[in-house]
Structures are given as C-alpha cells and as structure tokens.
Amino acid sequence: MKIKDVTTILLTGPCTNDPHLSEAIAAKLSQHGRRIAPHAWGAGAAQMQNLPCGFACPNTVMLEVAPAYGPLHSELIRDNLVIKDGYVLPPEKPALGIELTDETISRFPFVAGSGEFNSVPGKVLST
C-alpha cells in the first residue's frame, strides 16, 4: 500500500514509544494530504503522553481516549484530561500533566510478575 492510497493512518505505538518518530511520520503524511489518528490505548501516563504528540501534528483528526480507567489511572490523570463538547483540550500542565505522589505509590504498589495486562472498567481481560 502506498501513502497516496489511504486517507487516514492510525499511528499505533509511535507516539508513546518515540514522539520524534511520530512527528516525522505525521509530517511525511501531511505532505501527502493524509490525516493521522494516534492510537493510545494504554495506562494513564501513556494516554497523557499521546496528547501532546497529537496536538503537535497539524494533520491529527482524532485522539483516542479510553472509555474508562481503573483507579490508578484516574488518580494519575486527575483533572488533566479535559474533554469539552466532544473535543479533547490541550493539556495545561507541563510535561505529561500527571502526578505520581508517595501516597499513590503506597496505594498502588508494584507487584512483580503481576503483568502489564490487568482488567479495568471498560477493558475486561480474560484468559
């Protein structure tokens, strides 16, 4: 498939893995009049990392937002993800806009071997 054959590209992973690569890909697609929709199905920090990437690319047409978060994700994001009239607003805090406090760390301790993939409301996983 060639760039000229598609209208919208779903960027999977690059925004959270390498924002500079994402901007380069988006710029190349923009030169061809193509739109992007960054994929951001992940934890709170991954979601918040994806937002600046999407806003930095002029050809972004959609930002993916998970429909529901677990308590850890909600606590990290707090009120920094603002959606108004169906539109995600640019973050106002610097960096990712999340706060990892000592209280959060004690409430949600890392459990070695628990795995990355755990069920949360809106994303129930089964084996």
N, C-alpha and C positions, 0 to 999 in steps of 0.2 A: 504494500500500500504506500502511496506517495502522499506527501503533505497536501498536495493540491486536491486529493480525492476525499478529504474529510473536512467537516465544518467545525467540529469541536473535539478537543483532545482532553481526556480525563487523565490528569497527571497523578499517577499512583506512586506514592513514596518520596519523590524527589524533594518536595517542599520540606518535609520533616527530616529527610536524610541529608540533603545538601541544597540549601536555599540558593546558592550561587548558580548551581547547575539548573535549578528550576527557572531562575530568571533568564539564563541563557537559552533554555528550551523555549520559554514563553516568548522571548524576543524574536527567535527564529520563526516561530509560528505566527507571530504578529506580522512579520514581513510578508507572509503569505495570506494575510487576512483571516487567520484562523483564531478561534477563541479557545480558552482553556477553562477547565473546571478542576481545581486542585482537590484531590481525594484526601480526606483527613479523618478517616475512621480510626480513632485511637484514644488514648487516655487524655486527661485534661491538658497536660503540657504539650502533647502532640497537636491537639486542636488549636491551642493558642499559638504554637509555632507556625502553624499553617496560615493564620490570618494575615500577618504582615507580608508573607510571600504573595498571597492572593491580591492584596491591596497594592503591592509594588509592581504587579504586572498589569499593564493597561488593557489587556485583552481577556481578563478574567470575567466570566459571565456568571459564575456560581461558586459559592464556597460551601462545601459540605459540612454540616453540623450534625453531630449525633443527636438522635431524638431524646435520649435520656442518659443521665450519668449516674454512676454509683456515688456513694457518699464521699469517697476520697476525691474523685474528680470534681464534684460540686464544691468541695471545700477549697481545692486548689484554684479553681476558676473564680469562685465567689461571684462578684457582680461585674467582672471584667469582660464577659462575653455579652454584648448588648445587641439585641435584635429588636428593631422597631419597624412596624408595618411590613414585616416580612423581609427586611433587609438587615444584614449584619453591619454594624457600625465599626469603624476602625477603632482599635484599642487606644485608650488614652494614656495608659501607663507605659513606662519604658520597658524594654526587653520583652519578656513573654507575658508580663502582667499577672503572673501567678505568685503566690506566696507560700513557701514551704517553711512553716514555723515548727518550733520544737514541739508544740502541742500536737500538730498534725502528725509529725514523725512518731510521737508516742502513741497516738490513737490508731495509726495505721502502720505498724512495724513491718519491715521487710521480712518475709518468711522464705528462706532459701528453699528452692525446689517447688515452690507453690505454682510456678509457671506464670507466663505472661498473660495467658488467656483465661480469664475468670468471668463468670456470668455477672452482669449488672442489669438493672432495669432497662428494658429496651434492647438488650443484647444477651439473651439466654443461650448459653452454650451447652451442648450435650455431648456425651461420649459414645 
